[in-house]
Amino acid sequence: MTINCKGQLIDLTIPKVMGILNLTPDSFYDGGVYKNNADILKQVDKMLNEGADFIDIGAYSSRPNAAHITEKEELQRLLPIIKLLTDAFPDVLISVDTFRSEIAKQSINAGACMINDISAGKMDENMLTTIAELKIPYIMMHMKGTPQNMQQNVRYEHLMKEILFYFSERIAAARTLGIVDVIVDPGFGFSKTTAQNYELLKNLELFKMLEKPLLVGFSRKSMIYKPLHTSAAQALNGTTVLNTLALQKNATILRVHDVKEAKECIELTQQLNL
């Protein structure tokens, strides 16, 4: 199982790590932490040295009830940082977390290689055609509604059946346009209660039927710290536990704030396959 990033075939037979770089002031865990270029370069250098295969940059907060920002503001946050990182780390593989097709196009032209879309093309009707034109890997996530109202959209008749149907429909739409490299993200924490998140994790191996790489993002989310009655700052150990379980259920990319610990999860679970 491979994806093509800038002409480089990335083998997903061994799971990969995607390090998170939030450029937003209001993200739930690290919002506003990276305020200047020096801080950003230091953090990305750290993630790459710890073994990150991709760096996922987000400039639009998708946490519950996040503030809406304009395309112009999103671009102003993103484009200078893409240039900063590609100049400093010429081989870096940058994923851009956006649901807007114009942001996607300009980000790829600036040096990114992959788009990570929380809406799977449902929040911008031009997204799938744009991805097809750009011929890049595309991460499509499951969510109902928008970041502003997703936590009011948690009713399901049959959670797994509905999510798998959602992906089969979105993958078919992508395939019709000639999009080859599709990665699916079940959307832990998006339009799901804590109990639903754990039902999803319990049945994660069912995603094998989609025959696509599987990305999971648990990192320091409330599904970890609420049952433990702690906080995002104290949720690293819980993140490691869930990442390990997901790897045993065929996850191929871990999207995380803490790269070193995620890389260790992969290295140790790989020992089971020796």
QUIBEL-V149652 format. One record per run of one state. SS is the DSSP state (alpha for helix, beta for strand, coil for the rest). FROM is the first residue (numbers start at 1). TO is the last residue. Records with the same first field share a line. If there is no record, write none. Layout:
# QUIBEL-V149652
SS: FROM-TO + FROM-TO
This chain:
# QUIBEL-V149652
coil: 1-1 + 6-7 + 12-15 + 23-36 + 50-53 + 59-70 + 89-93 + 98-100 + 111-113 + 118-126 + 135-136 + 142-149 + 153-158 + 177-181 + 186-193 + 203-203 + 211-212 + 217-221 + 229-231 + 235-235 + 249-252 + 257-258 + 274-274
beta: 2-5 + 8-11 + 16-22 + 54-58 + 94-97 + 114-117 + 137-141 + 182-185 + 213-216 + 253-256
alpha: 37-49 + 71-88 + 101-110 + 127-134 + 150-152 + 159-176 + 194-202 + 204-210 + 222-228 + 232-234 + 236-248 + 259-273
